[in-house]
Amino acid sequence: MRIGQGILESDQMLWNDASTKAIVQHLLLGLNFKVEFGNSMIKMSNIGVKIGNTGEIRQDFRTKDKL
């Protein structure tokens, strides 16, 4: 990622964004990545899945879309 060759485009975008770069740099150290990734997967498994037309497709992932 440091030379602009992240595997996933989203990873490279996180590296390039000043608001998330420090987090990516921390995870690049590798000491806590597996633990942090595991914790994230547990959190995501607890998200209630919305079905049908109860959910939303976000245009900007930082905020909820205006309905």
C-alpha positions as CSV (number, residue, x, y, z in Angstrom):
1,M,0.0,0.0,0.0
2,R,2.9,2.3,0.7
3,I,3.7,2.4,-3.0
4,G,0.1,2.4,-4.2
5,Q,-0.3,-1.3,-4.8
6,G,-2.9,-2.4,-2.2
7,I,-4.5,-5.7,-3.0
8,L,-8.0,-4.3,-2.6
9,E,-9.0,-0.9,-3.9
10,S,-10.7,-0.3,-0.6
11,D,-7.5,-1.0,1.3
12,Q,-5.6,1.5,-0.8
13,M,-8.3,4.1,-0.3
14,L,-8.1,3.7,3.5
15,W,-4.3,4.1,3.2
16,N,-4.7,7.3,1.1
17,D,-7.3,8.9,3.4
18,A,-5.8,11.1,6.1
19,S,-8.6,10.2,8.5
20,T,-7.9,6.4,8.4
21,K,-4.2,6.2,7.5
22,A,-3.1,6.0,11.2
23,I,-5.4,3.0,11.8
24,V,-4.0,1.3,8.7
25,Q,-0.4,2.0,9.8
26,H,-1.2,0.5,13.2
27,L,-2.6,-2.7,11.6
28,L,0.4,-2.9,9.2
29,L,2.5,-3.7,12.2
30,G,0.7,-7.1,12.2
31,L,0.8,-7.6,16.0
32,N,-2.9,-7.1,16.5
33,F,-4.3,-7.6,13.1
34,K,-5.7,-11.1,13.6
35,V,-7.3,-10.2,16.9
36,E,-8.8,-6.9,15.6
37,F,-10.0,-8.7,12.4
38,G,-11.6,-11.4,14.5
39,N,-13.3,-8.8,16.8
40,S,-14.6,-7.0,13.7
41,M,-16.1,-10.2,12.3
42,I,-17.9,-10.8,15.6
43,K,-19.3,-7.3,15.6
44,M,-20.5,-7.7,12.1
45,S,-22.2,-11.0,12.9
46,N,-24.3,-9.1,15.4
47,I,-25.6,-6.6,12.9
48,G,-29.3,-7.2,12.2
49,V,-29.8,-8.0,8.6
50,K,-32.6,-6.0,6.9
51,I,-34.6,-7.8,4.2
52,G,-36.9,-6.6,1.5
53,N,-37.4,-2.9,1.4
54,T,-36.5,-2.2,5.1
55,G,-32.8,-1.5,4.4
56,E,-31.1,1.1,2.4
57,I,-28.3,1.3,-0.2
58,R,-26.0,4.1,0.9
59,Q,-24.4,6.5,-1.6
60,D,-22.1,7.8,1.1
61,F,-21.0,5.3,3.7
62,R,-20.1,7.9,6.3
63,T,-23.7,9.1,6.7
64,K,-27.2,7.8,6.3
65,D,-28.8,8.7,3.0
66,K,-31.6,11.3,3.2
67,L,-35.0,9.7,2.4
